[in-house]
Amino acid sequence: MPAPNASSTSVSIPVTSIADAVEFLRTVGGFELRRIQPADSPREARLERDGTLVDLHIGTPTGARLVIERHPSDDSRPDDGDVEGPDGIVIRMTAPPCLVVPMIREETTVGDGDAVGAWHLGRADMEYRDLVPSRLGGAVIASHIRVRAAGPVPDYVHHHDVLFQLIFCRRGWVKVVYEDQGDPFVLQAGDCVTQPPGIRHRVLENSDGMEVVEIGYPAEHMTTVERTLKLPNGVNPDRRWHGQAFVRHDASNRSWTSLSLGVERSETGIRGATAGLADVDLVRIEPDSTLTLESVGANHPRLLFVVSGSAVVNVDGTRRDLAEGTTLSLRSEHRAEITARSVTTLLRIILDASQDPGYWRPIV
């Protein structure tokens, strides 16, 4: 209930009978009566539920639809669906939105690179480029994002309802703050972080020409604004979000392990932090050296983004150029060879889509 001197906002509904409308909203909708006048023959009434105010007044009914999102534990109200009341008032009971994960449709494709890729303007003056236009059947989004001008970012504390999310800083830097990760820090070019499901975070500032690559699974998901938690909020290194740990991979401390002659790999720790849902690493290939990608288990799509350099990929006898900013999407059963023309660095992501989404997120 708002304080006596606080401002308030309400929905105004004209009705023919205050008593009938109040009874319907109370018994069916779970609203509470806050005020009514005059007592002997009411012409106005105010009710409230979950902070929403409804003002009833005598007038020509125009109808109204009130949507009530029920908590899963609330079994005191009617089942989901519409309940019609007097004067065209309809109460719709719905369950909270849940994460929907489309089935991944794997493909082997080579996207456009930096030179020819199509950009479009998104929110907060950010430019976006879709690295995998099909989004693998709507299941995975791979975005190349850039901001041309330096300065503060008009962001707010929020979180995403996802299975997996990766942010890789390709160029410039971006200042961010994450729940339970201490003070704000700067992601430099080559650094990456995961955003476990539900972790609160905020983007604070960016450099000129900042570019990041963002991978999200599923492609479409809910973003929720955080109304109470302020960041930074301290440090809790043992915190988990739906079984996932936060990962901050610092390029300045990166170590490389040889895979073959002229090919090195740098592991990020993301596979362990996500319990195997995603494996992310960087691969560096010297000129004229070849990275061989064998087939993998079914339903393990692979994305390889060319961070820098240029190469040629051979997939089942078909050769394609890989320029800077190009993304190779590779089906699980396909084998490929990538031969570098210059020193080439690849960001490689492998997703495990062999499990039902509920395996990774029991609440899905």
C-alpha positions in Angstrom: 0.0 0.0 0.0 1.5 3.4 -1.0 2.4 5.8 1.8 -0.3 8.4 2.5 1.6 11.2 0.7 3.0 9.1 -2.1 1.9 9.4 -5.7 0.1 6.4 -7.2 -1.0 5.1 -10.6 -4.2 3.1 -11.2 -6.3 1.5 -13.9 -9.7 3.2 -14.2 -12.7 0.9 -15.0 -16.3 2.2 -15.5 -19.0 -0.2 -14.2 -22.7 -0.2 -13.6 -22.5 -1.8 -10.1 -19.6 -1.2 -7.7 -20.7 -4.0 -5.5 -20.7 -6.6 -8.2 -17.4 -5.6 -9.6 -15.7 -5.5 -6.2 -17.1 -9.0 -5.4 -15.7 -10.4 -8.7 -12.3 -8.8 -8.3 -12.0 -10.0 -4.7 -13.2 -13.5 -5.1 -11.8 -14.4 -8.5 -8.8 -12.0 -8.8 -7.6 -12.0 -5.3 -7.7 -8.2 -5.1 -8.1 -6.4 -1.7 -10.5 -3.5 -1.2 -8.6 -0.3 -0.2 -11.3 2.3 -0.1 -15.0 2.8 -1.1 -17.4 5.8 -1.2 -20.1 6.7 -0.3 -20.8 3.9 2.1 -24.6 3.8 1.6 -24.5 3.7 -2.2 -21.0 3.3 -3.5 -20.0 5.2 -6.7 -16.2 4.7 -6.4 -13.9 2.0 -5.1 -10.2 1.2 -5.1 -8.7 -2.3 -5.0 -5.1 -3.5 -5.1 -3.2 -6.7 -5.9 0.5 -7.1 -6.2 1.0 -3.3 -6.2 -1.5 -2.8 -9.0 -4.4 -0.4 -8.2 -7.8 -0.6 -9.9 -10.2 2.3 -9.5 -13.9 1.4 -10.2 -16.4 4.2 -10.8 -20.0 4.3 -12.0 -20.2 4.8 -15.7 -20.8 3.2 -19.1 -18.9 -0.1 -19.1 -16.1 -0.4 -21.7 -14.7 -3.7 -20.6 -11.3 -4.4 -19.2 -8.8 -7.3 -19.2 -6.6 -7.8 -16.1 -3.8 -10.3 -16.5 -2.6 -12.0 -13.3 0.7 -13.9 -13.5 0.5 -16.5 -10.8 3.4 -17.9 -8.8 3.6 -21.7 -9.4 2.9 -22.3 -5.7 -0.4 -20.3 -5.8 -3.1 -22.9 -6.1 -5.8 -20.8 -4.5 -7.0 -19.3 -7.8 -8.7 -20.7 -10.8 -6.8 -22.5 -13.5 -5.1 -20.6 -16.2 -7.4 -19.0 -18.7 -10.1 -16.2 -18.9 -12.8 -15.7 -16.3 -15.5 -13.3 -17.3 -17.1 -11.0 -14.8 -19.7 -8.2 -14.8 -19.6 -5.3 -17.2 -17.1 -6.9 -19.5 -14.3 -7.3 -16.9 -12.2 -10.3 -17.8 -9.5 -11.8 -15.5 -6.9 -13.9 -17.2 -4.8 -16.2 -15.1 -1.4 -17.1 -16.5 1.7 -18.9 -15.4 5.0 -17.0 -15.3 6.9 -17.1 -18.6 9.2 -20.0 -18.8 12.4 -20.6 -20.8 11.6 -22.0 -24.2 14.5 -23.8 -25.9 14.0 -24.6 -29.6 15.6 -27.8 -31.0 18.9 -26.9 -32.6 19.0 -27.4 -36.3 22.7 -27.8 -37.1 24.2 -26.5 -40.3 27.5 -26.2 -42.0 27.9 -22.6 -43.3 30.4 -19.8 -43.7 29.1 -16.4 -42.9 30.2 -12.9 -44.0 33.3 -11.3 -42.6 34.0 -7.8 -41.4 34.4 -6.4 -44.8 30.9 -7.3 -46.2 28.9 -8.1 -43.1 25.6 -6.3 -42.7 25.2 -4.1 -39.6 22.0 -2.7 -38.2 21.4 -0.2 -35.3 20.1 -1.7 -32.1 19.5 -0.3 -28.6 21.7 2.4 -27.0 23.5 3.3 -30.2 24.9 -0.2 -30.5 25.4 -1.7 -34.0 24.7 -5.4 -34.4 25.7 -8.0 -37.0 24.1 -11.5 -37.0 26.9 -14.0 -37.4 24.6 -17.0 -37.9 21.5 -15.7 -39.6 19.6 -19.0 -39.3 20.3 -19.0 -35.5 20.4 -22.7 -35.9 16.6 -23.0 -36.0 16.1 -20.1 -33.6 18.1 -21.9 -30.8 21.4 -20.0 -30.8 22.2 -16.3 -31.4 25.7 -15.2 -32.3 26.0 -11.4 -32.5 28.9 -9.2 -33.4 28.3 -5.9 -31.5 30.2 -2.6 -31.8 30.0 0.9 -30.4 31.8 3.6 -32.3 32.0 6.3 -29.7 33.5 6.0 -26.2 31.6 6.9 -23.1 29.2 5.8 -20.4 26.6 3.2 -21.3 22.9 3.9 -20.4 22.5 0.4 -19.0 20.8 -0.8 -15.8 21.2 -3.8 -13.5 19.5 -6.8 -15.2 19.7 -10.5 -15.8 18.9 -13.0 -18.5 16.9 -16.2 -18.4 19.2 -18.4 -20.6 21.0 -21.7 -20.6 24.3 -20.2 -21.7 25.7 -16.8 -22.5 29.2 -15.7 -23.5 30.7 -12.3 -24.0 34.1 -12.1 -25.8 35.7 -8.7 -26.2 37.3 -8.5 -29.6 38.4 -4.9 -29.8 38.7 -2.0 -27.4 37.4 -2.4 -23.9 34.2 -2.4 -21.9 33.7 -1.8 -18.2 31.2 -4.1 -16.4 30.1 -5.1 -13.0 28.7 -8.5 -12.0 26.8 -9.9 -9.0 29.1 -11.3 -6.3 32.3 -10.5 -8.4 33.5 -7.5 -6.5 34.3 -4.1 -7.9 33.7 -3.2 -11.6 36.4 -4.4 -14.0 37.4 -3.8 -17.6 37.2 -6.5 -20.3 40.1 -5.9 -22.7 40.4 -7.2 -26.2 40.8 -11.0 -26.0 39.1 -11.3 -22.6 35.8 -13.1 -22.1 33.2 -13.8 -19.5 30.2 -16.1 -19.1 26.9 -14.8 -17.9 25.3 -17.7 -15.9 21.5 -17.9 -15.9 20.2 -15.1 -13.6 23.4 -13.4 -12.7 22.8 -9.6 -12.2 25.1 -7.4 -14.1 25.5 -4.0 -15.7 27.6 -2.4 -18.5 29.1 0.8 -17.4 31.4 2.3 -20.0 33.2 1.5 -23.3 36.1 2.6 -25.4 36.1 4.0 -28.9 35.5 1.2 -31.4 34.5 -1.3 -28.8 33.5 -4.7 -30.3 32.2 -7.8 -28.6 31.0 -11.2 -29.8 28.0 -12.5 -27.8 26.7 -16.1 -27.9 23.3 -16.9 -26.4 21.5 -20.2 -26.0 18.6 -20.0 -26.6 18.5 -17.2 -29.1 15.3 -15.6 -27.6 15.1 -15.2 -23.9 13.7 -13.0 -21.2 15.7 -10.0 -19.8 14.5 -8.8 -16.4 15.4 -5.5 -14.8 16.7 -5.8 -11.2 14.8 -3.4 -8.9 16.5 -3.9 -5.6 20.0 -5.2 -5.8 22.8 -2.6 -6.2 26.1 -3.5 -7.8 28.8 -4.0 -6.7 27.5 -6.1 -3.8 30.6 -7.9 -2.5 32.5 -11.1 -3.4 31.3 -14.7 -3.3 33.6 -17.0 -5.3 31.5 -20.1 -4.5 28.2 -18.7 -5.8 26.4 -20.8 -8.5 23.6 -19.8 -10.7 21.5 -22.9 -11.8 24.7 -24.9 -11.3 27.0 -22.6 -13.3 29.9 -20.6 -12.0 30.9 -17.2 -13.3 34.0 -17.3 -15.6 36.3 -14.3 -16.3 39.1 -15.3 -18.7 41.9 -12.8 -18.8 43.9 -12.7 -22.0 46.9 -11.3 -20.2 47.3 -14.5 -18.2 46.5 -16.8 -21.2 48.6 -19.9 -21.6 48.8 -22.0 -24.8 49.1 -25.7 -25.3 50.3 -27.3 -28.6 47.6 -29.3 -30.5 49.8 -30.1 -33.5 52.7 -28.5 -35.5 51.9 -24.7 -35.7 48.6 -25.0 -33.9 48.0 -24.0 -30.3 45.0 -24.0 -28.0 44.1 -21.8 -25.0 41.5 -23.2 -22.6 39.1 -20.9 -20.8 37.7 -23.1 -18.0 34.1 -22.6 -19.3 33.5 -26.3 -19.9 33.9 -27.1 -16.2 32.1 -24.0 -15.1 29.0 -25.0 -17.1 29.1 -28.7 -16.2 29.8 -29.5 -19.9 27.0 -27.5 -21.5 29.5 -25.3 -23.4 33.2 -25.6 -24.3 35.0 -22.4 -25.3 38.6 -22.0 -26.3 40.9 -20.0 -28.5 43.0 -21.6 -31.2 46.0 -20.0 -32.8 47.3 -21.2 -36.2 50.6 -20.3 -37.7 50.8 -19.5 -41.5 50.5 -22.7 -43.7 49.6 -24.8 -40.6 46.4 -26.7 -40.4 43.8 -27.2 -37.7 42.0 -30.5 -38.1 38.4 -30.7 -36.7 37.2 -34.2 -36.5 33.5 -35.1 -36.3 32.0 -35.1 -32.8 29.1 -36.7 -31.0 25.6 -36.0 -32.4 23.9 -32.7 -31.4 27.2 -30.9 -30.6 27.1 -27.9 -33.0 30.3 -25.9 -33.3 30.9 -22.2 -34.1 34.3 -20.8 -35.0 34.7 -17.0 -35.2 37.8 -15.6 -36.9 39.1 -13.1 -34.3 42.1 -12.1 -36.5 44.0 -13.4 -39.5 42.7 -15.3 -42.6 42.5 -18.9 -43.5 40.9 -21.5 -45.9 38.5 -24.1 -44.6 38.0 -27.5 -46.4 34.8 -29.3 -45.4 34.2 -32.6 -47.3 36.1 -31.3 -50.3 34.5 -27.9 -50.4 36.9 -25.0 -49.9 35.8 -21.6 -48.5 37.8 -18.5 -47.5 37.7 -17.4 -43.8 38.3 -13.7 -43.5 38.5 -11.7 -40.3 35.1 -11.6 -38.6 33.8 -14.7 -40.5 31.9 -17.4 -38.5 32.1 -21.0 -39.5 29.1 -23.1 -38.3 29.9 -26.8 -38.4 27.6 -29.8 -38.0 28.6 -32.5 -35.5 29.2 -35.2 -38.2 31.3 -33.0 -40.4 35.1 -33.0 -40.5 37.0 -29.9 -41.5 40.5 -28.6 -42.1 41.4 -25.0 -41.5 44.7 -23.8 -43.1 46.0 -20.4 -42.1 47.2 -17.9 -44.6 48.5 -15.6 -41.8 48.7 -16.0 -38.1 45.0 -16.7 -37.3 43.2 -16.8 -34.0 39.8 -18.5 -33.7 37.2 -18.3 -31.0 35.7 -21.8 -30.8 32.4 -22.7 -29.1 30.9 -26.2 -28.8 27.4 -26.6 -27.3 26.0 -29.8 -25.9 22.5 -30.0 -27.3 22.3 -33.8 -26.8 20.5 -33.4 -23.5 17.0 -32.2 -22.8 17.1 -28.5 -21.6 15.7 -29.6 -18.3 19.0 -31.5 -17.7 20.8 -28.1 -17.6 17.9 -26.2 -16.0 15.5 -28.3 -14.0 13.0 -25.3 -13.9 12.8 -25.2 -17.7 
